[in-house]
Amino acid sequence: RPRRPRAVSAGAMARLSRTLGIFGAFVAVVGAAFYPIYFRPLLLPEEYKKEQSINRAGIVQEDIQPAGTLDLCVCIDCFKDP
């Protein structure tokens, strides 16, 4: 004879609803935080490029990060004396 499913108590349903609400709120907050950082530039690339060109006007990257000043090893054997 098949087993009847048990009735879920009101307290268990309330805990489940609260847990799902907290988890849903957390996901919503993380999503809202990531939208302007990641998704907006992905969805609107032309607007993002225009905004970045305005923000970076007058900035020369070589003045901020000069090429070749970090002793980066680009040789095959980095542990050999130069």
C-alpha positions in Angstrom: 0.0 0.0 0.0 1.5 3.4 -0.9 2.7 5.7 1.8 0.8 8.9 2.4 2.9 12.1 2.3 3.2 13.8 5.7 1.6 17.2 6.2 4.1 19.9 6.8 3.6 21.9 9.9 3.0 25.6 9.8 6.2 26.3 11.8 8.3 24.4 9.2 6.7 26.3 6.4 7.4 29.6 8.1 11.1 28.7 8.6 11.3 27.6 5.0 9.7 30.8 3.8 12.0 32.9 6.0 15.1 31.1 4.7 14.0 31.5 1.1 13.3 35.2 1.7 16.7 35.8 3.2 18.4 33.9 0.4 16.4 35.7 -2.2 17.2 39.1 -0.7 20.9 38.2 -0.6 20.8 37.2 -4.3 19.0 40.5 -5.1 21.6 42.6 -3.3 24.5 40.9 -5.0 22.8 41.2 -8.4 22.1 44.9 -7.7 25.7 45.4 -6.8 27.0 43.6 -9.9 24.7 45.3 -12.4 26.6 48.6 -12.8 30.0 46.9 -12.5 29.6 44.0 -14.9 26.3 43.8 -16.7 25.7 47.5 -17.7 29.0 47.8 -19.7 28.2 44.4 -21.2 24.7 45.3 -22.3 25.6 48.9 -23.4 29.1 48.8 -24.8 28.9 52.0 -26.9 27.7 54.1 -24.0 30.4 52.6 -21.8 33.1 53.4 -24.3 31.9 56.9 -24.7 31.8 57.4 -20.9 35.3 55.9 -20.5 36.7 58.2 -23.2 35.3 61.2 -21.4 36.7 60.0 -18.0 40.1 59.2 -19.4 40.5 62.4 -21.4 43.9 64.0 -20.8 45.3 60.9 -19.1 48.5 59.5 -20.6 48.9 55.9 -19.5 52.7 56.0 -19.8 52.8 58.8 -17.2 50.9 56.6 -14.7 52.5 53.3 -15.6 55.7 53.7 -17.5 56.7 50.9 -19.7 59.7 48.8 -18.6 60.1 50.1 -15.1 59.0 46.8 -13.5 61.8 44.3 -13.7 59.7 41.7 -15.4 61.5 38.6 -16.5 60.6 37.8 -20.1 63.5 35.4 -20.7 63.3 31.6 -20.8 65.5 31.0 -17.7 64.5 33.6 -15.1 66.8 32.3 -12.5 70.0 32.8 -14.5 72.1 35.8 -13.6 71.8 38.6 -16.2 
